[in-house]
Amino acid sequence: MLHEGNTVTIKEDARKTILAHLQERKKEEVTHPLTARKTPIGLIPHVQARLLAQHLRGDRPHYPPYLHR
């Protein structure tokens, strides 16, 4: 339901459904283009944070972004 100020409320059953779908989506695996390993989608931010840390430490010459297709 849309309220004044463009805020939205979601009923409890809808919220539970959305969260259940999100949790399932995070378990789906994709092949990471740099590591060539199957990685759960939910871990991609962690992998990318580690790659960024390597770049900032100087261990990696550039930061490779993750582009989901």
N, C-alpha and C positions, 0 to 999 in steps of 0.2 A: 504494500500500500504506500503510495507516494504522499508525503506530508509537506507542509509549508517549509521552505528552505531546502527543498529537494532531498529531504531525508526519506529513507525507506525503512519499513518494518516488515519482517518476514514472520509468518506464523511458525510455531514450534515444530510442527511436523514437516513443514517445507525446509526449515533450517536443518533438521536432522537428515533429510534426504539429500540436500546439497552437500553437507559435510561427508556423508557416506560416499557419494560419487567422487568427491575430491580425494578422499583417502584411497579409493580404488584407482583413480587416475595416477596418483603419486607412485603406485606400485608398478605401473606399466613401464616396460623397459624400452630404451632406445639405444642405438649404438652411438657412443660419443665419438665425434669426428676426429678428435686428437688422440684419445687413448685407444680407440677401436674396440672398446669393451662395451658389452651390454650393461647399461646403468639405469636403475630406476629413475623415473622423471623426478621424483622427490629429492634425489641426491644431486641432481645437476647443480643447484646453487652451491652446494658444498664443494663439488669438484671445481667449479669456476672460482670460488673463493681461494682455494688452494693454488690454482694457476695464477691468480692475481697476486697472491703473496709471493710466489716464486719470482714473478716479474719485478715486484717492488724490492725484493732482496737482491735482485741482479742475477738470479739463477737462470732466468729465461729472458731472451732479448726482447720479446714482445708479448703482450697479453692476447691470447687467442679467444675471441668472443664465441659464445655458443649461439648458433642460429638454428632454431627449430623450424623444420620445414614440414 
